[in-house]
Amino acid sequence: MSEAFENCALGMMSLMLDPESVRPDGRLELRAEGADPASLLVSWLADILFKVEAEGWAFRKFEVAELSEREAKGWGLGEPLDLERHAVLAEVKAPTYHMLELKEEAGHWVAQVIFDV
């Protein structure tokens, strides 16, 4: 499930900018809580989005260090957002619960998140 959380975060970041243009020079702590794994995923993505929008971060990679059914802790690797190097592709307003899916299939976690853009 941690890999699904990391990939959803990277997917969200890819909507906003090209992660390959971001240097993984800094490491920012990420934390989220939820009532269940699906709401935890939304909370995780919302925390990352807050770091981008309010704190001016750009991320290249995500690492989940601890994950339970109700809590996620990890890191975002990146650097301060630089509009000269990080071309903004789109603005993501929020992850939504609309058609949200997080489930295990054949030993792998599958997630679907729709973003409000």
Backbone bond lengths (Angstrom), bond angles and torsions (degrees), N, CA, C in turn:
res aa  C-N    CA-C-N  psi(-1)  N-CA   C-N-CA  omega(-1)  CA-C   N-CA-C  phi
1 M - - - 1.445 - - 1.534 110.89 -
2 S 1.328 116.65 -31.63 1.472 118.43 179.93 1.527 111.43 -62.65
3 E 1.328 117.01 -36.27 1.463 119.86 178.31 1.532 110.97 -65.23
4 A 1.323 117.16 -36.27 1.468 120.58 176.53 1.527 110.19 -64.09
5 F 1.326 117.33 -40.84 1.467 120.72 177.79 1.531 110.66 -63.24
6 E 1.325 116.21 -44.66 1.473 120.41 179.45 1.529 111.19 -62.48
7 N 1.327 116.65 -44.06 1.462 120.43 -178.34 1.523 112.80 -69.92
8 C 1.325 117.32 -35.92 1.473 119.55 175.63 1.521 110.35 -63.70
9 A 1.324 116.65 -40.52 1.467 120.69 178.08 1.528 110.60 -64.01
10 L 1.313 116.61 -43.77 1.461 120.15 178.87 1.527 110.61 -65.76
11 G 1.319 117.08 -37.89 1.458 120.53 176.98 1.519 111.64 -62.87
12 M 1.334 116.73 -42.90 1.463 120.35 177.56 1.531 110.68 -62.59
13 M 1.322 115.84 -43.39 1.464 119.83 179.49 1.526 110.48 -63.35
14 S 1.332 117.36 -36.35 1.467 121.66 179.66 1.520 112.38 -66.38
15 L 1.323 117.24 -25.64 1.461 120.18 174.07 1.533 111.14 -69.77
16 M 1.324 115.83 -31.25 1.471 121.32 -174.32 1.525 113.42 -88.76
17 L 1.337 116.44 -38.27 1.465 121.14 -178.66 1.515 109.24 -161.27
18 D 1.310 116.60 173.02 1.460 121.32 178.58 1.525 108.77 -83.82
19 P 1.338 118.70 108.35 1.464 119.91 -179.23 1.529 113.79 -58.45
20 E 1.337 116.87 -25.85 1.469 119.99 179.69 1.533 111.61 -65.70
21 S 1.324 117.56 -19.76 1.467 120.80 179.20 1.525 112.11 -83.74
22 V 1.322 117.15 -3.87 1.464 122.27 -176.47 1.523 110.04 -99.04
23 R 1.309 115.40 131.17 1.468 120.33 174.90 1.530 108.51 -84.05
24 P 1.330 118.40 133.22 1.466 120.52 179.66 1.534 111.79 -83.76
25 D 1.332 116.63 50.47 1.466 121.63 -174.48 1.527 113.52 -79.82
26 G 1.327 116.96 -28.00 1.458 120.34 -178.03 1.508 111.20 -115.44
27 R 1.316 114.48 161.70 1.461 120.71 -178.93 1.519 107.63 -133.14
28 L 1.318 116.30 120.26 1.453 121.91 -176.48 1.527 108.87 -116.46
29 E 1.335 115.88 131.56 1.464 120.28 -179.56 1.527 110.72 -70.68
30 L 1.320 115.49 138.72 1.457 122.80 177.54 1.526 108.37 -123.38
31 R 1.349 116.49 137.54 1.461 121.70 179.24 1.511 108.86 -141.86
32 A 1.310 115.46 144.21 1.460 119.70 177.83 1.523 109.75 -151.72
33 E 1.326 114.69 152.20 1.459 122.19 175.62 1.522 108.85 -131.96
34 G 1.323 116.12 148.90 1.455 120.82 177.87 1.513 110.78 -153.53
35 A 1.306 116.23 163.77 1.460 122.00 -179.63 1.531 111.57 -75.80
36 D 1.330 116.41 -24.01 1.455 122.75 -179.41 1.532 107.02 -155.11
37 P 1.334 118.46 171.34 1.466 119.36 -176.99 1.530 114.78 -56.98
38 A 1.335 118.68 -38.90 1.466 120.26 -178.94 1.527 111.39 -67.57
39 S 1.315 117.84 -44.77 1.470 119.24 177.96 1.523 110.85 -69.12
40 L 1.319 116.90 -28.84 1.462 120.54 174.09 1.529 110.94 -63.60
41 L 1.318 117.01 -40.73 1.462 120.85 177.63 1.532 110.50 -60.99
42 V 1.317 117.34 -45.12 1.473 120.56 178.26 1.525 110.22 -61.93
43 S 1.325 117.35 -42.65 1.464 121.42 179.04 1.535 111.19 -63.57
44 W 1.323 117.01 -40.75 1.470 123.37 177.91 1.534 110.17 -59.40
45 L 1.333 115.61 -47.78 1.458 120.33 -179.99 1.524 111.38 -67.57
46 A 1.318 117.58 -37.27 1.464 121.25 178.17 1.530 110.93 -65.14
47 D 1.333 117.58 -37.08 1.462 120.64 177.86 1.532 110.37 -65.09
48 I 1.317 116.32 -42.03 1.468 120.52 178.18 1.521 110.31 -64.26
49 L 1.320 116.34 -43.98 1.461 120.45 178.67 1.529 111.08 -61.15
50 F 1.328 117.75 -37.99 1.463 121.51 176.53 1.528 110.45 -61.61
51 K 1.319 116.73 -42.65 1.473 120.49 179.61 1.533 110.67 -62.94
52 V 1.316 116.68 -35.46 1.467 120.81 179.05 1.524 110.14 -72.58
53 E 1.325 116.68 -52.48 1.471 121.44 -173.10 1.527 113.38 -74.93
54 A 1.305 117.81 -45.50 1.468 120.78 -173.43 1.526 113.63 -91.56
55 E 1.326 115.49 -31.32 1.463 118.81 -176.21 1.520 113.28 -107.93
56 G 1.339 117.31 -2.67 1.457 120.88 173.47 1.519 116.12 71.04
57 W 1.327 116.96 40.89 1.460 120.56 179.29 1.519 111.64 -103.36
58 A 1.311 115.31 150.88 1.460 123.45 170.87 1.529 105.78 -123.18
59 F 1.320 116.87 135.64 1.466 120.70 -176.19 1.523 111.64 -117.78
60 R 1.319 113.62 146.80 1.468 121.24 176.62 1.529 111.40 -108.31
61 K 1.325 115.96 -30.72 1.461 120.78 -173.56 1.523 109.23 -150.92
62 F 1.330 114.70 154.69 1.460 120.89 178.44 1.519 109.18 -130.23
63 E 1.336 115.03 144.15 1.459 120.99 177.54 1.518 108.51 -131.67
64 V 1.326 116.48 125.48 1.455 121.58 173.74 1.524 106.55 -93.55
65 A 1.328 116.76 119.43 1.456 121.43 -178.29 1.528 111.90 -93.55
66 E 1.335 116.02 -37.87 1.460 121.74 179.85 1.522 108.13 -136.89
67 L 1.332 115.56 136.22 1.457 119.43 -179.32 1.521 109.59 -147.89
68 S 1.330 115.04 126.86 1.453 121.28 172.72 1.527 106.94 -127.05
69 E 1.310 117.74 -172.94 1.468 120.18 -179.85 1.530 111.91 -68.25
70 R 1.351 117.35 -20.00 1.466 120.43 -174.67 1.522 115.08 -127.15
71 E 1.326 117.72 -1.53 1.465 118.98 -177.26 1.529 111.06 -146.77
72 A 1.321 115.05 138.89 1.469 121.35 176.32 1.523 108.44 -129.92
73 K 1.316 115.78 136.73 1.457 122.43 175.24 1.522 107.63 -133.97
74 G 1.306 115.42 141.24 1.452 118.37 179.00 1.501 111.59 -175.67
75 W 1.322 114.62 -155.89 1.457 121.64 -173.76 1.519 110.72 -137.58
76 G 1.297 114.68 147.89 1.444 122.00 167.66 1.516 107.17 -111.12
77 L 1.311 117.78 127.48 1.463 121.99 179.27 1.513 108.25 -101.73
78 G 1.319 115.94 125.80 1.455 119.65 -177.19 1.505 112.25 -179.76
79 E 1.323 114.61 -146.75 1.456 120.74 -176.44 1.532 108.41 -157.95
80 P 1.329 116.42 168.49 1.467 118.30 175.18 1.531 110.39 -59.67
81 L 1.326 115.19 141.01 1.458 121.65 179.73 1.525 110.29 -61.98
82 D 1.327 116.09 128.89 1.456 123.35 178.47 1.528 107.10 -124.92
83 L 1.315 116.83 104.85 1.468 120.66 -174.11 1.529 113.41 -64.10
84 E 1.320 117.90 -17.03 1.466 120.12 176.22 1.529 111.34 -77.20
85 R 1.320 117.48 -29.57 1.470 121.18 -179.53 1.523 113.25 -104.80
86 H 1.314 117.28 -29.07 1.461 121.66 -176.90 1.525 109.20 -105.80
87 A 1.303 116.83 92.20 1.465 121.19 179.74 1.522 109.28 -67.33
88 V 1.308 115.97 122.27 1.464 120.81 179.59 1.525 108.68 -76.87
89 L 1.329 116.28 124.73 1.453 122.20 -178.36 1.529 111.64 -91.62
90 A 1.313 116.29 -41.42 1.465 121.45 -179.08 1.517 108.75 -160.20
91 E 1.315 115.27 158.07 1.459 120.84 175.60 1.521 108.35 -99.74
92 V 1.309 116.50 124.09 1.450 121.77 174.69 1.522 106.71 -97.38
93 K 1.325 116.42 123.77 1.460 120.34 -179.16 1.521 111.86 -85.56
94 A 1.339 116.56 -39.57 1.466 119.36 -177.96 1.520 111.21 -172.09
95 P 1.347 116.69 150.99 1.467 119.61 165.99 1.531 106.69 -76.60
96 T 1.315 117.47 146.65 1.465 120.16 -177.23 1.527 111.39 -117.90
97 Y 1.314 114.92 167.57 1.457 121.52 174.70 1.527 111.50 -91.86
98 H 1.327 116.98 -6.07 1.459 121.56 -179.17 1.525 110.19 -63.41
99 M 1.320 116.14 119.00 1.469 123.28 179.47 1.540 112.67 57.60
100 L 1.329 117.33 24.84 1.461 122.39 178.76 1.522 110.06 -64.13
101 E 1.319 115.83 133.52 1.461 121.44 176.61 1.516 109.54 -137.16
102 L 1.308 115.19 138.05 1.461 123.04 170.31 1.517 105.40 -148.51
103 K 1.319 115.87 109.76 1.458 119.48 -175.66 1.519 110.20 -149.71
104 E 1.318 113.91 157.61 1.461 120.46 177.26 1.519 108.62 -96.85
105 E 1.315 115.18 129.60 1.469 121.79 178.24 1.520 108.41 -133.03
106 A 1.297 116.13 121.94 1.474 122.21 176.54 1.525 112.24 50.65
107 G 1.328 115.95 42.47 1.462 120.24 176.98 1.515 115.69 81.92
108 H 1.333 117.59 4.67 1.461 122.08 179.22 1.524 109.22 -125.78
109 W 1.321 115.39 147.31 1.462 119.92 176.90 1.524 109.11 -90.56
110 V 1.323 114.66 134.81 1.456 122.41 179.96 1.524 107.14 -120.82
111 A 1.334 115.79 134.52 1.465 120.15 -179.04 1.520 109.61 -131.59
112 Q 1.314 113.83 147.26 1.472 121.16 171.66 1.517 107.01 -135.28
113 V 1.323 115.38 125.46 1.462 121.20 178.18 1.526 107.66 -131.30
114 I 1.303 115.96 132.54 1.455 121.16 174.09 1.520 107.94 -105.54
115 F 1.316 115.90 132.94 1.466 121.37 -177.00 1.519 110.76 -105.76
116 D 1.309 114.64 143.35 1.468 120.98 171.77 1.517 106.10 -83.92
117 V 1.330 116.49 118.04 1.475 120.85 -179.12 1.512 110.95 -115.75
